[in-house]
Amino acid sequence: MNPASTCAIIREMEITNLASEIKKQLPAELVNFMQVAGKVAANQGQNLYLVGGVVRDLLLRRTNLDLDLVVEGNAIELAQQLAEINQGKITTYPQFNTAKLQWGKWSVDLATARSETYTKPGALPKVKPSSIESDLSRRDFTINTLAIYLSPSRYGELIDRYEGRNDLEHKLVRILHPKSFTDDATRIWRGLRYEQRLDFQLEQETLQLLKRDIPMLDAISGDRIRYELECILQEERPEQVIRRDEELGVLIKLHPSLKGNGWLAEKFDQARQLSSPNPPPVELYLALLAYHLTDVEIEQLTAYLRLSKSIAQILRDGASIKSKLQLLAYPELRRSHIYRLLQGYSQSAIIANSLATGSAIARRHMETFLRTLRYVKPALTGDDLIRMGITSGLQIKEVLNLLHEARLDGKVTTKQGEVELVKGWMGEVT
């Protein structure tokens, strides 16, 4: 055996301990929590592990405070004990034997190590308690199979059953077995999301299998596809994932008319600038993604993804406003007219149109509505009008609308001015 081969074998056999990286990269409170949790589990004869994305990101030195813990035992019972120690609150999911523990500003997910079997492609898996080895083997990509012992006797030791660390070093996204996308085609969306987020590449065989199994997305429910899309829209640069989805023929599965082109990238970037320092809301991204769809196509997308009523209405609002852009582009439009054209529509739909329109005038009118007009209200109330002698409900409503219009157009700016205006109208009537 030559020296190079010997070194390679030794490197593979070396035990990697990440205790120092955990201490360096994670907040002290979370580090202390994991150490305590590991001891509590060990006292019950159970092993506890830090798993998945946070381990991947520790090795990549990327910030990730979403802790996922897996116990070879009972996750709910462990969570209950830790909640008492931390004076936290737990939410349990008995059907999955998982729990979420929250205390202060922190939250941690705990799960029981389990195995999975798929009765048919696209179906949710059947799960049962198992070992950490089985739990890691059910995961989507090698880079997400990494785990770290939290038990005191082996605290910090890295578990790498599928050469995930090697794929991290080579910037590859690789599935664990050839049936991975067949079993769960949502992994297609996730794989492309990880590829773009991490600036990795799909491993060559994984890419070929992904292309082969794109038709398997037809077996996935709209609810699960919607969840994957929402995850994409929460990425730092979602347009990169969407562009890749279109390139590989995945985006068409959402709707044939959707595009991941340069226009979308430009509008997404403008949305980020507008929302900075916070990211844009998912519904704004979604309104821009669906902006060029027809009314019929919007209904098709809404039905397929089973969008909530509020999100579906934003998409419909976006299309309705788009049909009014020619009116909104009129330079001499009164402020009350701008208000009538836009009132009742969702903010995200208006912002999407202001970003998408090519008319600087229409954009300015929409910005004026969002900035000031939607907040304008008459100072007088219905009770005030009754005291002034107006008794008919219809008349009160009509006068309030006229006062609102006068306020919008700057014809009156004070409460006393409104009183004089109303008195003038009453005098005309009498």
C-alpha positions as CSV (number, residue, x, y, z in Angstrom):
1,M,0.0,0.0,0.0
2,N,1.5,3.3,-1.0
3,P,1.8,6.2,1.5
4,A,-0.9,8.3,-0.2
5,S,-3.5,5.5,0.1
6,T,-2.5,5.0,3.7
7,C,-3.0,8.7,4.5
8,A,-6.4,8.6,2.8
9,I,-7.5,5.7,4.9
10,I,-6.2,7.3,8.1
11,R,-8.0,10.5,7.2
12,E,-11.2,8.6,6.7
13,M,-10.8,6.9,10.1
14,E,-10.0,10.0,12.0
15,I,-12.7,11.1,14.4
16,T,-13.7,14.6,13.8
17,N,-14.7,16.5,16.8
18,L,-16.6,19.8,16.3
19,A,-17.0,20.8,19.9
20,S,-14.7,23.8,19.4
21,E,-16.6,24.9,16.3
22,I,-19.9,24.6,18.1
23,K,-18.6,26.8,20.9
24,K,-17.1,29.3,18.4
25,Q,-20.1,29.6,16.0
26,L,-23.2,29.2,18.2
27,P,-24.5,31.5,21.0
28,A,-23.4,30.4,24.5
29,E,-27.0,29.9,25.6
30,L,-27.6,27.3,22.8
31,V,-24.3,25.6,23.4
32,N,-25.2,25.3,27.1
33,F,-28.6,24.0,26.2
34,M,-27.2,21.2,24.0
35,Q,-24.7,20.2,26.7
36,V,-27.5,19.9,29.3
37,A,-29.8,18.1,26.9
38,G,-27.1,15.6,26.1
39,K,-26.6,14.9,29.8
40,V,-30.3,14.6,30.5
41,A,-30.7,12.1,27.6
42,A,-27.6,10.1,28.7
43,N,-29.0,9.8,32.2
44,Q,-32.0,8.0,30.6
45,G,-29.7,5.7,28.6
46,Q,-30.5,7.6,25.4
47,N,-28.2,9.2,22.8
48,L,-28.9,12.7,21.6
49,Y,-27.7,14.2,18.3
50,L,-27.5,17.5,16.5
51,V,-28.5,16.8,12.9
52,G,-29.1,18.2,9.5
53,G,-28.7,21.7,8.2
54,V,-27.1,23.2,11.3
55,V,-24.3,20.6,11.1
56,R,-23.8,21.3,7.4
57,D,-23.6,25.0,8.1
58,L,-21.2,24.6,11.0
59,L,-18.8,23.0,8.6
60,L,-19.4,25.7,6.0
61,R,-19.1,28.4,8.7
62,R,-22.6,29.7,7.7
63,T,-24.9,31.2,10.4
64,N,-27.7,28.8,11.3
65,L,-29.5,28.9,14.6
66,D,-32.3,26.5,13.7
67,L,-31.3,23.6,15.9
68,D,-32.7,20.1,15.1
69,L,-32.1,17.4,17.7
70,V,-32.7,13.7,17.3
71,V,-32.9,11.3,20.2
72,E,-32.8,7.5,20.2
73,G,-35.7,7.4,22.7
74,N,-38.7,9.5,23.2
75,A,-38.5,13.1,21.9
76,I,-41.6,14.3,23.7
77,E,-40.6,13.1,27.1
78,L,-37.1,14.6,26.7
79,A,-38.7,17.9,25.6
80,Q,-40.9,17.9,28.6
81,Q,-37.9,17.5,30.9
82,L,-35.9,20.2,29.2
83,A,-38.9,22.5,29.3
84,E,-38.9,22.2,33.1
85,I,-35.1,22.9,33.3
86,N,-35.3,25.9,30.9
87,Q,-38.7,27.1,32.1
88,G,-39.8,26.9,28.4
89,K,-42.9,26.1,26.5
90,I,-43.3,23.0,24.4
91,T,-45.6,22.1,21.5
92,T,-45.9,18.4,20.9
93,Y,-46.9,16.4,17.8
94,P,-47.7,13.0,19.1
95,Q,-48.5,11.6,15.7
96,F,-44.9,12.2,14.7
97,N,-43.4,11.9,18.2
98,T,-41.7,15.3,17.8
99,A,-41.8,18.5,19.8
100,K,-40.8,22.1,19.6
101,L,-39.3,23.7,22.7
102,Q,-39.3,27.5,23.1
103,W,-37.7,29.6,25.8
104,G,-36.7,33.3,25.6
105,K,-35.8,34.1,22.0
106,W,-34.8,30.5,21.2
107,S,-36.5,27.5,19.8
108,V,-35.4,23.9,19.2
109,D,-37.0,21.0,17.3
110,L,-36.7,17.6,18.9
111,A,-37.5,14.4,17.0
112,T,-37.4,10.7,17.8
113,A,-35.0,8.8,15.5
114,R,-37.1,7.0,12.9
115,S,-37.1,5.0,9.8
116,E,-39.4,5.6,6.7
117,T,-41.0,3.4,4.1
118,Y,-42.9,4.7,1.1
119,T,-46.0,2.7,0.0
120,K,-46.1,4.5,-3.4
121,P,-44.3,7.4,-5.1
122,G,-45.3,10.8,-3.8
123,A,-47.1,9.4,-0.8
124,L,-46.2,10.6,2.7
125,P,-43.9,8.0,4.3
126,K,-44.8,5.6,7.1
127,V,-42.5,6.1,10.0
128,K,-41.5,4.1,13.1
129,P,-39.0,4.7,15.9
130,S,-35.5,3.5,15.0
131,S,-31.8,4.3,15.3
132,I,-29.8,7.3,14.3
133,E,-28.4,5.3,11.4
134,S,-31.9,4.7,10.0
135,D,-32.8,8.3,10.6
136,L,-29.9,9.6,8.6
137,S,-30.5,7.1,5.8
138,R,-34.0,8.6,5.2
139,R,-32.7,12.1,4.5
140,D,-32.7,13.9,1.2
141,F,-29.1,14.7,0.4
142,T,-25.7,13.6,1.7
143,I,-24.9,17.1,2.9
144,N,-27.9,16.9,5.2
145,T,-27.0,13.5,6.7
146,L,-24.3,14.8,9.0
147,A,-24.9,14.6,12.7
148,I,-23.0,15.4,15.9
149,Y,-23.1,13.4,19.2
150,L,-24.3,15.5,22.1
151,S,-23.9,12.8,24.7
152,P,-21.2,13.8,27.3
153,S,-18.9,10.8,26.6
154,R,-18.7,11.6,22.8
155,Y,-19.8,15.3,22.7
156,G,-18.9,17.0,19.5
157,E,-18.0,13.9,17.4
158,L,-19.1,14.1,13.8
159,I,-21.1,11.2,12.3
160,D,-20.7,11.1,8.5
161,R,-22.1,7.9,7.1
162,Y,-22.6,9.1,3.5
163,E,-19.5,11.2,2.8
164,G,-21.5,14.3,3.3
165,R,-18.4,16.2,4.4
166,N,-16.6,15.2,1.2
167,D,-19.5,16.5,-0.9
168,L,-19.4,19.8,1.1
169,E,-15.7,20.1,0.2
170,H,-16.5,19.5,-3.4
171,K,-19.6,21.7,-3.4
172,L,-21.9,18.9,-4.5
173,V,-25.6,18.2,-3.9
174,R,-26.0,14.4,-4.1
175,I,-29.0,12.2,-3.3
176,L,-28.5,9.0,-1.2
177,H,-30.0,6.5,-3.6
178,P,-31.4,6.2,-7.1
179,K,-35.0,6.1,-6.0
180,S,-34.8,9.3,-3.9
181,F,-36.7,11.6,-6.2
182,T,-39.1,8.8,-7.1
183,D,-40.0,8.3,-3.4
184,D,-40.4,12.0,-2.8
185,A,-40.3,14.3,-5.8
186,T,-40.4,17.4,-3.5
187,R,-36.6,16.7,-3.2
188,I,-36.3,18.1,-6.7
189,W,-37.4,21.5,-5.5
190,R,-35.2,21.3,-2.4
191,G,-32.1,20.1,-4.3
192,L,-32.3,23.1,-6.6
193,R,-32.8,25.4,-3.6
194,Y,-29.7,24.1,-1.8
195,E,-27.7,24.2,-5.0
196,Q,-28.4,27.9,-5.5
197,R,-28.3,28.9,-1.8
198,L,-24.9,27.3,-1.2
199,D,-23.5,28.0,-4.7
200,F,-23.0,24.3,-5.2
201,Q,-23.7,22.0,-8.2
202,L,-25.9,19.0,-8.5
203,E,-23.7,15.9,-8.7
204,Q,-23.9,14.6,-12.2
205,E,-25.8,11.4,-11.6
206,T,-28.1,13.3,-9.2
207,L,-28.8,15.8,-12.0
208,Q,-29.7,13.0,-14.5
209,L,-32.0,11.3,-12.0
210,L,-33.6,14.7,-11.2
211,K,-34.3,15.3,-14.9
212,R,-35.7,11.7,-15.3
213,D,-38.0,12.1,-12.3
214,I,-39.5,15.5,-13.0
215,P,-42.8,13.8,-14.1
216,M,-43.0,12.4,-10.5
217,L,-43.9,15.9,-9.4
218,D,-47.4,15.2,-10.7
219,A,-47.8,12.7,-7.8
220,I,-47.2,15.4,-5.2
221,S,-50.1,17.4,-3.6
222,G,-50.4,21.1,-4.3
223,D,-50.1,21.8,-0.5
224,R,-46.6,20.2,-0.5
225,I,-45.5,22.0,-3.6
226,R,-46.7,25.3,-2.2
227,Y,-44.6,24.7,0.9
228,E,-41.5,24.2,-1.3
229,L,-42.3,27.3,-3.3
230,E,-42.7,29.3,-0.1
231,C,-39.3,28.0,1.1
232,I,-37.8,29.2,-2.2
233,L,-39.3,32.6,-1.8
234,Q,-37.7,33.0,1.6
235,E,-34.2,32.4,0.2
236,E,-31.8,35.4,-0.1
237,R,-32.0,35.3,-3.9
238,P,-35.1,33.3,-4.9
239,E,-34.9,34.3,-8.5
240,Q,-31.7,32.2,-8.9
241,V,-33.6,29.1,-7.8
242,I,-36.6,30.0,-10.1
243,R,-34.2,30.5,-13.0
244,R,-32.7,27.1,-12.5
245,D,-36.1,25.6,-12.1
246,E,-37.1,26.9,-15.5
247,E,-33.8,25.9,-17.1
248,L,-34.3,22.2,-16.0
249,G,-38.1,22.1,-16.8
250,V,-39.3,22.1,-13.2
251,L,-41.0,25.5,-13.1
252,I,-43.3,24.5,-15.9
253,K,-44.9,22.0,-13.4
254,L,-46.2,25.0,-11.4
255,H,-47.7,26.6,-14.6
256,P,-46.5,26.6,-18.2
257,S,-46.7,30.4,-18.4
258,L,-44.4,31.1,-15.5
259,K,-40.9,32.5,-16.3
260,G,-37.7,32.7,-14.4
261,N,-36.2,35.3,-16.6
262,G,-34.2,38.6,-16.3
263,W,-37.3,40.6,-15.8
264,L,-38.3,38.6,-12.7
265,A,-34.7,38.9,-11.3
266,E,-34.8,42.7,-11.8
267,K,-38.2,43.0,-10.1
268,F,-37.2,40.7,-7.2
269,D,-34.1,42.8,-6.7
270,Q,-36.2,46.0,-6.7
271,A,-38.6,44.5,-4.2
272,R,-35.6,43.7,-1.8
273,Q,-34.4,47.3,-2.1
274,L,-37.8,48.6,-1.3
275,S,-38.2,46.3,1.7
276,S,-34.7,46.7,3.1
277,P,-33.5,46.0,5.7
278,N,-36.2,43.4,5.9
279,P,-36.8,40.8,3.2
280,P,-39.9,41.3,1.0
281,P,-43.0,39.3,2.1
282,V,-43.5,36.0,0.3
283,E,-46.8,37.3,-1.1
284,L,-45.0,40.2,-2.9
285,Y,-42.6,37.8,-4.6
286,L,-45.5,35.6,-5.5
287,A,-47.5,38.5,-7.0
288,L,-44.4,39.4,-9.1
289,L,-43.9,35.7,-10.2
290,A,-47.6,35.5,-11.3
291,Y,-47.7,39.1,-12.7
292,H,-47.8,38.1,-16.4
293,L,-50.5,35.4,-16.0
294,T,-54.0,35.9,-17.3
295,D,-57.0,35.9,-15.0
296,V,-57.7,32.3,-16.0
297,E,-54.1,31.3,-15.4
298,I,-54.1,32.9,-12.0
299,E,-57.1,30.8,-11.0
300,Q,-55.3,27.6,-12.3
301,L,-52.2,28.4,-10.3
302,T,-54.3,29.3,-7.2
303,A,-56.2,26.0,-7.4
304,Y,-53.1,23.9,-8.0
305,L,-51.2,25.3,-5.1
306,R,-54.3,25.6,-2.9
307,L,-53.4,29.1,-1.9
308,S,-55.0,30.7,1.0
309,K,-57.9,33.0,0.4
310,S,-55.8,36.0,1.3
311,I,-52.9,35.1,-1.0
312,A,-55.2,34.2,-3.8
313,Q,-56.9,37.6,-3.5
314,I,-53.5,39.3,-3.7
315,L,-52.9,37.6,-7.1
316,R,-56.4,38.6,-8.3
317,D,-55.9,42.1,-7.0
318,G,-52.6,42.3,-9.0
319,A,-54.4,41.4,-12.2
320,S,-57.2,43.8,-11.6
321,I,-54.8,46.7,-10.9
322,K,-52.8,45.8,-14.0
323,S,-56.0,46.3,-16.0
324,K,-56.2,49.9,-14.6
325,L,-52.7,51.0,-15.4
326,Q,-53.7,53.0,-18.4
327,L,-56.0,55.1,-16.3
328,L,-53.3,55.4,-13.6
329,A,-50.9,56.7,-16.1
330,Y,-53.0,59.8,-16.8
331,P,-50.8,62.7,-15.7
332,E,-53.7,65.0,-14.5
333,L,-55.4,62.4,-12.4
334,R,-57.0,63.9,-9.2
335,R,-55.9,62.4,-5.9
336,S,-59.5,61.3,-5.2
337,H,-59.6,59.5,-8.5
338,I,-56.3,57.7,-7.6
339,Y,-57.9,56.7,-4.3
340,R,-61.0,55.3,-6.0
341,L,-58.9,53.3,-8.5
342,L,-56.8,51.7,-5.8
343,Q,-58.8,51.6,-2.6
344,G,-59.7,48.1,-1.4
345,Y,-56.7,46.4,-3.0
346,S,-54.0,44.6,-1.0
347,Q,-50.7,46.5,-0.4
348,S,-48.6,43.7,-2.0
349,A,-50.7,43.8,-5.2
350,I,-50.2,47.6,-5.5
351,I,-46.5,47.4,-4.8
352,A,-46.1,44.6,-7.4
353,N,-47.8,46.7,-10.0
354,S,-45.7,49.8,-9.0
355,L,-42.6,47.7,-9.5
356,A,-43.8,46.1,-12.7
357,T,-45.3,49.0,-14.6
358,G,-43.3,50.8,-17.3
359,S,-45.1,54.1,-16.6
360,A,-43.4,56.4,-14.2
361,I,-46.6,58.4,-13.8
362,A,-48.6,55.3,-12.8
363,R,-45.9,54.3,-10.4
364,R,-45.9,57.7,-8.8
365,H,-49.6,57.6,-8.4
366,M,-49.4,54.2,-6.7
367,E,-46.7,55.4,-4.4
368,T,-48.7,58.4,-3.5
369,F,-51.6,56.2,-2.6
370,L,-49.5,53.9,-0.4
371,R,-47.6,56.8,1.2
372,T,-50.4,59.2,2.0
373,L,-53.8,58.8,0.3
374,R,-54.8,55.6,2.0
375,Y,-54.4,57.3,5.4
376,V,-56.6,60.3,4.6
377,K,-59.9,60.4,6.5
378,P,-62.5,63.2,7.1
379,A,-62.3,64.8,10.6
380,L,-66.1,64.8,10.9
381,T,-68.0,61.7,11.9
382,G,-71.5,60.5,11.3
383,D,-72.4,61.6,14.8
384,D,-71.0,65.1,14.0
385,L,-73.3,65.3,10.9
386,I,-76.3,64.2,12.9
387,R,-75.7,67.0,15.4
388,M,-75.5,69.4,12.5
389,G,-79.0,68.3,11.4
390,I,-78.4,65.6,8.8
391,T,-80.6,62.6,9.8
392,S,-80.8,60.3,6.8
393,G,-78.4,57.4,6.8
394,L,-77.9,57.7,3.0
395,Q,-77.3,61.4,3.2
396,I,-74.7,60.9,6.0
397,K,-72.9,58.3,3.9
398,E,-73.0,60.6,0.8
399,V,-71.7,63.6,2.8
400,L,-68.9,61.6,4.4
401,N,-67.8,60.4,0.9
402,L,-67.8,64.0,-0.4
403,L,-65.8,65.2,2.7
404,H,-63.3,62.4,2.0
405,E,-63.0,63.4,-1.6
406,A,-62.5,67.1,-0.6
407,R,-59.8,66.0,1.9
408,L,-58.0,63.9,-0.8
409,D,-58.1,66.8,-3.3
410,G,-56.9,69.4,-0.8
411,K,-60.1,71.4,-0.9
412,V,-60.3,71.3,2.8
413,T,-57.6,70.7,5.4
414,T,-59.1,71.2,8.8
415,K,-62.1,70.1,10.8
416,Q,-63.6,73.6,10.9
417,G,-63.1,73.8,7.1
418,E,-65.2,70.6,6.8
419,V,-67.9,72.1,9.0
420,E,-68.1,75.2,6.8
421,L,-68.2,72.9,3.7
422,V,-71.1,70.9,5.1
423,K,-73.0,74.1,6.1
424,G,-72.5,75.3,2.6
425,W,-74.0,72.1,1.1
426,M,-76.9,72.2,3.6
427,G,-77.6,75.8,2.6
428,E,-77.7,74.8,-1.1
429,V,-80.2,72.1,-0.3
430,T,-82.5,74.4,1.7
